[in-house]
Amino acid sequence: MQAIVDLLCKYKQRDTKGYAIESLWKFLIYSEIGRELYYKLIKIHPSALSDDEEKFVEYISSKKDIFLNDFSIRLENCIDSLLNDSNNKYEKVQDIRLAISERLHSSVLKILSGFLYRLFHSYSRIAILVDNIDKAWEDQGNIQILSELIIGLLRTTKIISDNIQKNIPSYKHIFISLCVFLRTDIFYKVKQVSREPDKISFSKIEWNDPQLLIRIIEERFIASNNYKVDSSTLWDKYFCKKVKNKPIKDYIISVILFRPRDILYFLNSAVATAINRSHSFVEENDIITAEKEYSQYAMESIVVENTLTNYNIENLLYEFAGNPEIINYDELIDTISKVPHDKKVETQESINLLCSLTFLGIEIDKSKFVFSEDPQDFRKYNVIAQKYSKTQNMIRRYRVHPAFHAFLEITNN
């Protein structure tokens, strides 16, 4: 990722940098589409291929070093090529752009896209998914540049989608979707950097409904049994009825963060524990053991995800060990003050960080605490919490999310 940062720092003019980013993403996305289509077609007997398909396979085969490497290798090759080409020797912007185009195989890409437009007529839908971009957010000093890279990706996906629609026959309607999955905190950071944030089209993926999380587990179970069983079999045959006098499903939902990977981790851990203990089904003690393992996983996950600040969040989280689950503002300040941190980091900033990571929830009504990682929702609930504490003439209160109770040995008030 440092190579990308070095590359973008090389271009001083914003327009030139934007052109380089757009050209880079165009090559990577078009070549990825071509690569996937190539591997699909070579599985078909040559006699069953159309003339265009046969020519396409021959063309890609002749350019294997450009198109058939893994995504990461293609990205690395592009960056190396651009870095090795000093833009200091170019006086005009158009000369720099021409050099960028040459380095990113614009002539080859034009031929590739021509093939793709002709071959797309046999498809009713084309879907391109871009994920795991958050893995690059490790160095907070490069957030500005990495944000520009993602903005360029969002802009390029729209351009590619429009180009495909424009170049296929008018009578052929193809549903094209190019989706970029971003963590909520990263997305809002990108919006701050964007010159036209209102033009970024997006949808939130929310898991506020616990029944949806349960459904994920049930659907996976049904699919693994070739759809010959229903969801009730999972709970009736393989899990205990209750945990700490709570129905099993209600208990699981009450101690996890509302994310698919969390409920999957929790239940996988519970099943593994039951198997290791030679149990015929997941017993109550298996669930309690799994809760402790999951709780550690949940804490480690938010430590890893804290990539947008230089704050050492891990030391702060451990300071809550043994605390009651509900603490007031003064107690929270006292906890934070025990952790050495940069003097530039204000106490309220630390509280906001804990809330954005859903470690803490804020009280907006009597014993009603809300947890939100969405910055806009947090601002709303923060105002509601302030008004509530003021009208009740009481100190604001916070609650540690139950997902972290088992590992940090948080006590119930």
C-alpha positions in Angstrom: 0.0 0.0 0.0 3.0 2.3 0.6 3.7 2.1 -3.1 0.3 3.5 -3.9 0.9 6.4 -1.5 4.3 7.0 -3.1 2.7 7.0 -6.5 -0.1 9.5 -5.7 2.4 11.8 -3.9 4.3 11.9 -7.2 1.5 13.8 -8.9 1.3 17.3 -7.6 -1.6 18.6 -9.6 -5.0 17.3 -8.4 -6.4 16.8 -12.0 -3.3 14.7 -13.0 -3.6 12.7 -9.8 -7.3 12.1 -10.5 -6.5 11.0 -14.0 -3.8 8.6 -12.8 -6.2 7.1 -10.2 -9.1 6.8 -12.8 -6.8 5.1 -15.3 -5.4 2.7 -12.8 -8.8 1.6 -11.7 -10.1 1.3 -15.3 -7.2 -1.1 -16.2 -7.7 -3.2 -13.0 -11.4 -3.5 -13.3 -11.6 -4.1 -17.1 -8.7 -6.6 -16.9 -10.4 -8.4 -14.0 -13.6 -8.7 -16.0 -11.6 -10.0 -19.0 -9.7 -12.4 -16.8 -12.8 -13.9 -15.3 -14.5 -14.2 -18.7 -11.4 -15.9 -20.2 -11.3 -18.6 -17.5 -14.9 -19.2 -18.1 -14.6 -19.6 -21.8 -11.5 -21.9 -21.8 -13.7 -24.5 -19.9 -15.9 -24.7 -23.0 -15.0 -26.9 -25.9 -13.5 -24.7 -28.7 -16.1 -26.0 -31.2 -18.9 -24.4 -29.0 -17.3 -21.0 -29.0 -18.5 -18.2 -31.2 -16.0 -16.4 -33.5 -15.8 -13.4 -31.1 -15.3 -15.7 -28.1 -12.5 -17.7 -29.9 -10.7 -14.5 -30.9 -11.1 -13.1 -27.4 -9.5 -16.2 -25.9 -6.6 -16.1 -28.4 -6.1 -12.4 -27.7 -6.0 -12.8 -23.9 -3.7 -15.8 -24.3 -1.3 -13.6 -26.3 -1.2 -11.0 -23.4 -1.0 -13.3 -20.4 1.6 -11.2 -18.7 -0.8 -8.2 -18.8 -4.2 -9.8 -18.0 -3.8 -13.2 -16.3 -1.8 -12.4 -13.3 -3.6 -12.1 -9.9 -5.1 -8.8 -9.0 -2.4 -7.9 -6.5 0.4 -8.6 -9.1 -1.4 -6.5 -11.8 -1.7 -3.7 -9.3 1.9 -3.9 -8.3 3.1 -4.0 -12.0 1.0 -0.9 -12.8 2.4 1.0 -9.8 6.0 0.1 -10.6 5.5 1.1 -14.2 4.1 4.5 -13.2 6.7 5.1 -10.5 9.6 4.3 -12.9 8.3 7.0 -15.3 9.3 10.4 -13.9 6.8 13.1 -14.7 9.5 15.8 -14.2 10.4 15.4 -17.9 6.9 16.4 -19.0 6.0 20.1 -19.2 2.4 19.8 -20.3 -0.5 18.1 -18.6 -1.5 16.3 -21.7 2.0 14.8 -22.0 1.8 13.5 -18.5 -1.7 12.0 -19.2 -0.3 10.4 -22.4 2.5 8.8 -20.5 0.1 7.5 -17.8 -2.1 6.0 -20.6 0.9 4.3 -22.2 2.1 2.9 -18.9 -1.4 1.5 -18.2 -1.7 -0.2 -21.6 -4.5 2.1 -22.9 -4.2 0.7 -26.4 -4.4 -2.9 -25.2 -7.3 -1.9 -22.9 -9.2 -0.4 -25.8 -9.0 -3.7 -27.7 -10.0 -5.6 -24.6 -13.1 -3.4 -23.9 -14.1 -3.8 -27.6 -14.2 -7.6 -27.1 -16.1 -7.3 -23.9 -18.8 -5.0 -25.3 -19.4 -7.6 -28.1 -19.4 -10.5 -25.8 -21.7 -9.0 -23.1 -24.7 -9.4 -25.4 -25.1 -13.0 -24.2 -25.4 -11.9 -20.6 -28.4 -10.4 -18.7 -26.4 -9.3 -15.7 -22.8 -8.2 -14.9 -21.9 -7.8 -11.3 -18.5 -6.5 -10.1 -17.8 -6.5 -6.3 -14.9 -4.7 -4.7 -14.2 -5.7 -1.0 -11.5 -5.7 1.6 -10.3 -2.2 0.9 -10.2 -1.5 4.6 -7.2 -3.8 5.0 -5.1 -0.9 3.6 -6.0 1.6 6.3 -3.1 0.9 8.6 -1.1 4.2 8.5 -3.3 7.1 9.7 -0.9 9.6 8.1 -2.0 8.4 4.6 -5.8 8.7 5.1 -6.1 11.7 2.8 -4.4 9.9 -0.1 -6.1 6.6 0.4 -9.5 8.5 0.5 -8.7 10.0 -2.9 -7.9 6.5 -4.1 -11.3 5.2 -3.0 -13.1 8.3 -4.4 -11.4 7.5 -7.7 -12.7 4.0 -7.5 -16.3 5.1 -6.9 -16.1 7.6 -9.8 -14.5 5.0 -12.1 -17.2 2.3 -11.4 -19.8 4.8 -12.6 -17.9 5.6 -15.7 -17.3 1.9 -16.6 -21.0 1.1 -16.0 -22.0 4.0 -18.3 -19.5 2.9 -21.0 -20.8 -0.7 -21.0 -24.4 0.5 -21.4 -23.4 2.9 -24.1 -21.5 0.3 -26.2 -23.8 -2.6 -26.1 -26.7 -2.9 -28.6 -29.6 -0.6 -27.7 -32.1 -3.5 -27.9 -30.1 -5.5 -25.3 -30.7 -4.5 -21.8 -28.0 -5.6 -19.3 -28.3 -5.0 -15.6 -24.9 -3.8 -14.5 -23.9 -3.4 -10.9 -20.5 -2.3 -9.6 -20.5 -2.4 -5.8 -17.7 -1.2 -3.5 -18.0 -2.5 0.1 -16.6 -0.1 2.7 -16.6 0.0 6.5 -18.9 2.8 7.8 -16.1 4.8 9.5 -14.0 4.6 6.3 -17.0 5.6 4.1 -17.6 8.8 6.1 -13.9 9.7 6.1 -14.0 9.4 2.3 -17.1 11.6 2.1 -15.2 14.3 4.1 -12.4 14.3 1.5 -14.7 14.3 -1.5 -15.3 17.6 -3.4 -18.8 16.5 -4.2 -20.0 14.2 -1.4 -23.6 14.6 -2.4 -22.9 12.8 -5.7 -21.7 9.6 -4.0 -24.4 7.0 -4.4 -24.5 4.6 -1.5 -26.7 2.3 0.5 -26.2 1.3 4.1 -26.0 -2.4 5.1 -27.6 -2.5 8.5 -28.1 -5.5 10.8 -30.4 -3.9 13.3 -32.9 -6.8 13.1 -31.7 -9.7 15.2 -34.0 -12.1 13.3 -31.9 -11.5 10.2 -28.8 -12.7 12.0 -30.6 -15.8 13.2 -31.8 -16.4 9.7 -28.3 -16.4 8.4 -27.5 -19.3 10.7 -30.7 -21.1 9.8 -30.3 -20.7 6.1 -26.7 -22.0 6.2 -27.9 -25.0 8.2 -30.7 -25.7 5.8 -28.4 -25.4 2.7 -25.8 -27.7 4.3 -28.5 -30.4 4.6 -29.5 -30.0 1.0 -32.7 -28.2 2.0 -34.2 -31.4 3.4 -34.7 -30.0 6.9 -36.3 -26.9 8.4 -34.8 -24.4 10.8 -36.5 -25.8 13.8 -34.4 -29.0 13.5 -31.2 -26.9 14.2 -32.4 -25.6 17.5 -34.5 -28.6 18.7 -31.8 -31.2 17.9 -28.5 -29.5 18.3 -28.8 -26.8 20.9 -30.0 -26.6 24.5 -33.3 -24.8 25.1 -32.1 -22.1 27.5 -29.0 -20.3 28.7 -29.2 -18.6 32.1 -33.0 -19.0 31.9 -33.2 -17.2 28.6 -34.3 -18.8 25.3 -31.2 -19.9 23.4 -31.7 -17.6 20.5 -32.5 -14.6 22.7 -29.4 -15.2 24.8 -27.0 -15.4 21.8 -28.4 -12.2 20.3 -28.0 -10.4 23.7 -24.3 -11.0 23.9 -23.0 -10.4 20.4 -22.4 -7.4 18.2 -25.0 -7.2 15.4 -22.7 -8.4 12.6 -22.9 -11.7 10.6 -19.3 -12.6 11.3 -19.9 -12.3 15.0 -22.8 -14.7 15.2 -21.0 -17.1 13.0 -17.9 -17.0 15.2 -19.9 -17.4 18.3 -21.8 -20.5 17.1 -18.8 -22.1 15.5 -17.0 -21.7 18.8 -20.0 -23.3 20.7 -20.2 -26.2 18.3 -16.4 -26.8 18.5 -16.6 -26.7 22.3 -19.4 -29.3 22.3 -17.5 -31.6 20.0 -14.3 -31.4 22.1 -16.4 -32.3 25.1 -18.0 -35.2 23.3 -21.5 -33.7 23.8 -24.3 -34.9 21.6 -25.7 -31.3 21.4 -24.5 -27.9 22.4 -25.1 -27.6 26.1 -25.5 -24.5 28.3 -21.9 -24.6 29.5 -20.7 -24.9 25.9 -22.5 -21.6 25.1 -21.0 -19.9 28.2 -17.5 -21.1 27.2 -18.1 -19.9 23.6 -19.2 -16.5 24.9 -15.8 -16.0 26.6 -13.9 -16.9 23.5 -16.2 -14.8 21.4 -15.9 -11.8 23.8 -12.1 -11.8 23.3 -12.5 -12.0 19.6 -14.9 -9.1 19.7 -12.4 -6.9 21.6 -9.6 -7.9 19.3 -11.7 -7.0 16.3 -12.4 -3.5 17.3 -8.7 -3.0 18.2 -7.8 -4.1 14.7 -10.5 -1.9 13.1 -9.3 1.3 14.9 -7.3 2.4 11.9 -8.5 6.0 11.6 -6.9 7.3 14.8 -3.4 7.1 16.3 -5.0 6.4 19.7 -3.8 3.3 21.5 -7.3 1.9 22.0 -6.2 -1.4 23.4 -4.8 0.1 26.7 -8.0 2.0 27.2 -10.2 -1.0 26.7 -8.3 -3.0 29.3 -8.8 -0.2 31.8 -12.5 -1.2 31.8 -11.7 -4.7 33.1 -13.7 -5.4 36.3 -15.8 -2.3 36.0 -19.6 -2.3 36.2 -21.4 -2.4 32.9 -23.1 1.0 33.5 -20.9 4.0 34.4 -21.6 7.7 34.5 -19.7 10.4 32.8 -17.4 11.2 35.8 -16.5 7.5 36.2 -15.8 7.3 32.5 -13.5 10.3 32.7 -11.7 8.8 35.6 -11.2 5.5 33.6 -9.8 7.4 30.6 -7.5 9.5 32.7 -5.6 6.4 33.9 -4.5 5.6 30.4 -1.3 7.4 29.0 -2.2 9.1 25.8 -1.3 12.0 23.5 -2.1 15.3 25.1 -3.6 16.4 21.8 -6.3 13.8 22.2 -9.2 15.3 24.1 -11.2 13.2 26.6 -14.4 13.7 24.7 -12.6 12.5 21.6 -11.8 9.3 23.4 -15.4 8.9 24.5 -16.6 9.4 20.9 -14.1 6.8 19.7 -15.4 4.2 22.2 -19.0 4.9 21.1 -18.1 4.8 17.4 -16.6 1.3 17.9 -19.8 0.3 19.7 -17.9 -0.5 22.9 -20.0 2.1 24.7 -23.7 2.9 24.3 -25.3 6.2 25.5 -28.4 6.5 27.6 -31.2 8.3 25.7 -34.1 7.3 28.0 -34.4 5.6 31.4 -32.2 2.5 31.1 -32.3 2.7 27.3 -28.9 2.6 25.8 -28.1 2.8 22.1 -25.0 1.6 20.3 -24.2 3.1 16.9 -21.2 3.1 14.6 -22.8 5.4 12.2 -21.4 9.0 12.7 -24.7 10.6 11.8 -26.7 8.4 14.1 -24.3 9.0 16.9 -24.6 12.7 16.6 -28.3 12.4 16.8 -28.3 10.1 19.8 -25.7 12.3 21.5 -28.0 15.3 21.3 -30.9 13.2 22.6 -28.7 11.9 25.5 -27.7 15.4 26.4 -31.3 16.6 26.5 -32.4 13.6 28.5 -29.7 14.0 31.2 -30.5 17.7 31.4 -34.2 17.2 31.8 -33.6 14.5 34.5 -31.0 16.6 36.2 -28.6 13.7 36.2 -25.1 12.8 35.0 -24.9 11.2 31.6 -24.6 7.4 31.7 -22.9 4.9 29.4 -23.1 1.1 29.1 -20.4 -1.3 28.0 -21.7 -3.5 25.2 -22.5 -7.0 26.5 -20.2 -8.5 23.8 -17.2 -7.4 25.9 -18.5 -8.4 29.3 -17.2 -12.0 29.5 -13.6 -11.3 28.5 -13.2 -8.1 30.5 -15.2 -9.5 33.4 -17.6 -6.6 33.4 -20.0 -6.8 36.3 -23.8 -6.2 36.2 -24.9 -3.1 38.2 
